[in-house]
C-alpha cells in the first residue's frame, strides 16, 4: 500500500488528476447502484392479467363518425339536446351551451352568438347560416328578412348531405365553406384517387385542415362505393405513378420488380420496399385483386 502511495506521487500532475477523476466517477457509479431505484417484483398473476400486446397508434389524426341527419333553421335559445346533436355539435359543446342557458344566458343576435365560448370556431362557422334569433323573428313581421337572414341558404329549410363521389362543382358550391377553389380541388383529387372511400380523405385535399374538416363533415358523406381500380400486374408505370398513394418512386420500384420477378398479385406488391402498412391500407381499396394472390 505504501509503495502504491509513493508511486502515485512519482507520476506527473496530469496523470494524478486523471486517476482522481476516474476514482470519482467509479465512486459515483457505485453509489447510484446502491441507492438508486430497484426493480419491482411482479407476481405471475399480475403478469398474466396484463395485455400481451399494445396496439400501435396511428400518427394520422382519426375522426370518429358522428351522426348528423340534416342541417335546419333553429333557435339556439330553445333547441333541445337531440336537435343540437343532429346539427353535429359535440357532447362537450352541447353541455356548455345548456349550462349557459340554465344560468339565464340568451343569444339575441349574431354578435352574442360570436361571443359564445361553449362552441368551437368550426361549429360556429357551420351553424351560422341556419341561426334564427328572437330579435329577427320580431322584425320579420314588419320589414321582411334582414341583411343577416339574406345571407342564409334560401333553397331549402333542410340541408341534405352531399355525396362526395356524385357531386359536381355546382352541388359542392351549395355547401357553406366551399367556394370555387375548394370545389375544384375536391373534384380533381377525387379523379386522381378514383373515388373517395372515407370522408377523412378530405384532409388530403390542399387547404383543408382539421378545423375546416370539422366544419364540413356534417354537410358531406361518402355514400356511393363505385371506385376506379387498377390491376397491379397490368397497370403501366405511368398509371400507377399518377395515383396519390403510389407516386413516381414506388411505381418505378414496382415496375422493376415485375420485370425481374414477375407478378403473381397484390401480395407481391404489399412486400415492396417503401410501402408502409398505413399506406398499403389506403391503397388496397383501389387495387383490382380479383383472381390474383
C-alpha positions as CSV (number, residue, x, y, z in Angstrom):
1,X,0.0,0.0,0.0
2,X,2.9,2.3,0.9
3,X,4.5,1.5,-2.4
4,X,1.4,2.4,-4.3
5,X,1.1,5.7,-2.5
6,X,4.8,6.5,-3.2
7,X,4.3,5.6,-6.8
8,X,1.3,7.9,-7.0
9,X,3.4,10.9,-6.2
10,X,6.1,9.9,-8.7
11,X,3.8,10.2,-11.7
12,X,3.1,13.6,-13.4
13,X,0.4,16.1,-12.1
14,X,-1.8,15.5,-15.2
15,X,-1.8,11.7,-14.6
16,X,-2.6,12.2,-10.9
17,X,-5.6,14.4,-11.9
18,X,-6.7,11.7,-14.4
19,X,-6.6,9.0,-11.7
20,X,-8.6,11.1,-9.2
21,X,-11.3,11.8,-11.8
22,X,-11.5,8.1,-12.6
23,X,-11.9,7.3,-8.9
24,X,-14.6,9.9,-8.5
25,X,-16.6,8.5,-11.5
26,X,-16.3,4.9,-10.2
27,X,-17.5,6.0,-6.7
28,X,-20.5,7.9,-8.2
29,X,-21.4,4.8,-10.3
30,X,-21.3,2.5,-7.3
31,X,-23.4,5.0,-5.1
32,X,-26.1,5.2,-7.8
33,X,-26.3,1.4,-8.0
34,X,-26.5,1.2,-4.2
35,X,-29.1,3.9,-3.6
36,X,-30.9,4.1,-7.0
37,X,-34.4,2.6,-7.8
38,X,-34.6,-1.1,-7.6
39,X,-36.7,-3.4,-9.8
40,X,-40.2,-4.1,-8.6
41,X,-41.2,-7.7,-8.2
42,X,-44.4,-8.6,-10.1
43,X,-46.3,-11.7,-9.3
44,X,-47.2,-14.2,-12.1
45,X,-50.9,-13.5,-11.5
46,X,-50.4,-9.8,-12.3
47,X,-48.3,-10.6,-15.4
48,X,-51.0,-13.0,-16.6
49,X,-53.6,-10.3,-16.3
50,X,-51.6,-7.7,-18.4
51,X,-52.3,-7.4,-22.1
52,X,-49.8,-9.3,-24.3
53,X,-49.5,-6.6,-26.9
54,X,-50.2,-2.9,-27.2
55,X,-52.0,-1.7,-30.3
56,X,-49.9,0.6,-32.5
57,X,-51.0,4.2,-32.5
58,X,-51.8,5.9,-35.8
59,X,-49.9,9.1,-36.5
60,X,-52.6,10.4,-38.8
61,X,-55.5,12.1,-36.9
62,X,-58.6,10.0,-37.0
63,X,-62.2,11.2,-36.8
64,X,-64.9,9.1,-35.4
65,X,-68.1,9.3,-37.4
66,X,-70.8,11.4,-35.8
67,X,-74.4,11.0,-36.8
68,X,-75.9,14.1,-38.5
69,X,-79.2,13.7,-40.2
70,X,-79.5,17.2,-41.6
71,X,-79.0,20.9,-41.0
72,X,-82.0,23.1,-40.5
73,X,-83.0,26.5,-39.2
74,X,-83.1,26.6,-35.4
75,X,-83.2,28.9,-32.4
76,X,-80.1,28.3,-30.3
77,X,-82.0,29.5,-27.2
78,X,-84.7,26.8,-27.4
79,X,-83.2,23.9,-29.4
80,X,-83.2,20.7,-27.3
81,X,-80.2,18.4,-26.9
82,X,-81.4,16.0,-29.6
83,X,-81.7,18.8,-32.1
84,X,-78.3,20.1,-31.2
85,X,-76.8,16.6,-31.7
86,X,-78.5,16.3,-35.1
87,X,-76.8,19.6,-36.0
88,X,-73.4,18.0,-35.3
89,X,-72.4,19.6,-32.0
90,X,-70.1,17.7,-29.8
91,X,-71.3,16.5,-26.4
92,X,-69.0,18.9,-24.7
93,X,-70.3,21.8,-26.7
94,X,-73.9,20.8,-26.0
95,X,-73.3,20.6,-22.3
96,X,-71.6,24.0,-22.3
97,X,-74.5,25.6,-24.2
98,X,-77.1,24.1,-21.9
99,X,-75.2,25.3,-18.9
100,X,-75.0,28.8,-20.4
101,X,-78.8,28.8,-20.9
102,X,-79.5,27.5,-17.4
103,X,-77.8,30.5,-15.9
104,X,-80.1,32.8,-17.8
105,X,-77.8,33.4,-20.8
106,X,-79.5,34.4,-24.0
107,X,-78.3,34.7,-27.6
108,X,-80.2,37.7,-29.1
109,X,-78.2,38.3,-32.2
110,X,-75.2,37.3,-34.2
111,X,-72.9,39.4,-32.0
112,X,-74.0,37.4,-29.0
113,X,-73.5,34.1,-30.9
114,X,-69.9,35.1,-31.8
115,X,-69.1,35.5,-28.1
116,X,-70.2,32.0,-27.1
117,X,-67.3,30.1,-25.5
118,X,-69.0,26.8,-25.5
119,X,-68.9,26.4,-29.3
120,X,-65.7,26.0,-31.3
121,X,-64.9,28.2,-34.3
122,X,-65.6,25.4,-36.7
123,X,-69.1,24.8,-35.1
124,X,-69.9,28.5,-35.3
125,X,-69.0,28.7,-38.9
126,X,-71.1,25.6,-39.8
127,X,-74.2,26.7,-37.9
128,X,-74.2,30.4,-38.6
129,X,-76.2,30.2,-41.8
130,X,-79.0,28.3,-40.0
131,X,-79.5,30.5,-36.9
132,X,-82.7,32.3,-36.1
133,X,-82.7,34.9,-33.3
134,X,-85.6,36.3,-31.3
135,X,-85.0,39.8,-32.5
136,X,-85.0,38.6,-36.1
137,X,-88.3,36.9,-35.7
138,X,-89.9,40.1,-34.3
139,X,-88.6,42.2,-37.2
140,X,-89.6,39.8,-40.0
141,X,-93.3,40.7,-39.4
142,X,-92.7,44.4,-40.2
143,X,-89.9,44.7,-42.7
144,X,-89.2,41.1,-44.0
145,X,-85.9,39.4,-43.9
146,X,-83.0,41.4,-42.6
147,X,-79.5,41.5,-44.0
148,X,-78.3,38.7,-41.8
149,X,-81.1,36.5,-42.9
150,X,-80.5,37.2,-46.6
151,X,-77.1,35.6,-46.3
152,X,-78.6,32.3,-45.3
153,X,-79.5,29.5,-47.8
154,X,-82.9,30.0,-49.2
155,X,-83.1,26.9,-51.3
156,X,-84.4,24.6,-48.5
157,X,-85.3,24.6,-44.9
158,X,-83.3,21.3,-44.5
159,X,-79.8,20.7,-45.8
160,X,-79.3,17.2,-47.3
161,X,-75.8,15.8,-47.0
162,X,-74.0,15.7,-50.4
163,X,-72.3,12.6,-51.7
164,X,-68.6,13.4,-52.4
165,X,-68.5,10.8,-55.2
166,X,-71.5,12.1,-57.1
167,X,-71.5,15.8,-56.5
168,X,-70.4,18.2,-59.3
169,X,-69.0,21.6,-58.7
170,X,-72.4,23.3,-58.6
171,X,-73.6,21.0,-55.8
172,X,-70.4,21.5,-53.8
173,X,-70.8,25.3,-54.0
174,X,-74.1,25.0,-52.1
175,X,-72.1,23.7,-49.1
176,X,-71.2,26.6,-46.6
177,X,-67.5,26.9,-46.5
178,X,-66.8,25.5,-50.0
179,X,-66.1,28.1,-52.7
180,X,-65.0,27.6,-56.4
181,X,-61.4,26.8,-55.4
182,X,-62.2,24.1,-52.9
183,X,-64.9,22.6,-55.1
184,X,-62.3,22.3,-57.9
185,X,-59.7,20.7,-55.7
186,X,-62.1,18.2,-54.2
187,X,-63.2,17.1,-57.6
188,X,-59.7,16.9,-59.0
189,X,-58.5,14.9,-56.1
190,X,-61.5,12.5,-56.5
191,X,-60.4,11.9,-60.1
192,X,-56.8,11.2,-59.0
193,X,-57.9,8.8,-56.4
194,X,-60.6,7.0,-58.4
195,X,-63.3,8.0,-55.9
196,X,-63.5,8.6,-52.2
197,X,-63.6,5.7,-49.7
198,X,-63.8,7.7,-46.5
199,X,-64.8,11.2,-45.6
200,X,-61.5,11.7,-43.8
201,X,-59.7,11.8,-47.2
202,X,-60.8,15.4,-47.5
203,X,-57.9,16.1,-45.1
204,X,-55.6,15.2,-48.0
205,X,-57.0,18.0,-50.2
206,X,-54.8,21.0,-50.3
207,X,-56.1,23.7,-47.9
208,X,-58.4,21.6,-45.9
209,X,-57.0,21.4,-42.3
210,X,-58.6,19.8,-39.2
211,X,-60.7,23.0,-38.4
212,X,-62.0,23.1,-42.0
213,X,-62.8,19.4,-41.9
214,X,-64.8,19.8,-38.7
215,X,-66.9,22.5,-40.3
216,X,-67.5,20.3,-43.5
217,X,-68.0,16.8,-42.3
218,X,-71.7,17.1,-41.2
219,X,-72.6,18.5,-44.7
220,X,-70.9,15.8,-46.7
221,X,-70.9,12.0,-47.0
222,X,-69.4,9.1,-48.9
223,X,-72.4,7.1,-50.0
224,X,-71.7,5.5,-53.4
225,X,-69.0,2.8,-53.4
226,X,-68.1,2.7,-57.1
227,X,-64.3,3.1,-57.4
228,X,-61.9,3.1,-60.3
229,X,-59.5,0.3,-59.6
230,X,-56.1,-0.6,-61.1
231,X,-54.8,-4.1,-61.8
232,X,-51.3,-4.2,-60.2
233,X,-49.9,-6.8,-62.7
234,X,-51.1,-4.9,-65.8
235,X,-51.2,-1.2,-65.0
236,X,-48.4,0.8,-66.6
237,X,-45.8,2.6,-64.5
238,X,-47.3,6.0,-65.5
239,X,-50.8,4.9,-64.5
240,X,-49.6,3.8,-61.1
241,X,-47.4,6.9,-60.6
242,X,-50.5,9.1,-61.1
243,X,-52.2,7.7,-58.0
244,X,-51.7,9.7,-54.9
245,X,-51.0,6.6,-52.8
246,X,-48.3,5.3,-55.1
247,X,-46.3,8.1,-56.7
248,X,-43.3,8.0,-59.1
249,X,-40.7,6.4,-56.8
250,X,-42.9,3.4,-55.7
251,X,-44.3,3.0,-59.3
252,X,-40.7,2.7,-60.6
253,X,-39.8,0.1,-58.0
254,X,-42.9,-1.9,-58.7
255,X,-42.2,-1.8,-62.5
256,X,-38.7,-3.1,-61.9
257,X,-39.9,-5.8,-59.5
258,X,-42.4,-7.1,-62.1
259,X,-39.7,-7.1,-64.8
260,X,-37.3,-9.1,-62.7
261,X,-39.5,-11.4,-60.8
262,X,-42.9,-11.3,-62.5
263,X,-46.2,-10.6,-60.8
264,X,-48.5,-13.0,-59.0
265,X,-50.8,-10.4,-57.5
266,X,-51.4,-7.9,-54.7
267,X,-49.4,-9.9,-52.1
268,X,-46.2,-9.3,-54.1
269,X,-46.9,-5.5,-54.2
270,X,-47.5,-5.5,-50.4
271,X,-43.9,-6.7,-49.8
272,X,-42.5,-3.8,-51.9
273,X,-39.8,-1.8,-50.1
274,X,-41.0,1.6,-49.1
275,X,-44.7,0.7,-49.0
276,X,-45.6,1.2,-45.3
277,X,-48.5,-0.6,-43.7
278,X,-50.6,2.6,-43.3
279,X,-50.0,3.5,-47.0
280,X,-50.9,-0.1,-48.1
281,X,-54.2,0.1,-46.2
282,X,-55.1,3.3,-48.0
283,X,-54.1,1.9,-51.4
284,X,-55.7,-1.5,-51.2
285,X,-59.3,-0.4,-51.9
286,X,-58.1,1.0,-55.3
287,X,-56.4,-2.3,-56.4
288,X,-58.2,-4.9,-58.5
289,X,-57.0,-8.1,-56.8
290,X,-59.8,-10.3,-58.2
291,X,-58.3,-13.6,-59.4
292,X,-54.9,-12.7,-58.1
293,X,-53.0,-13.8,-55.0
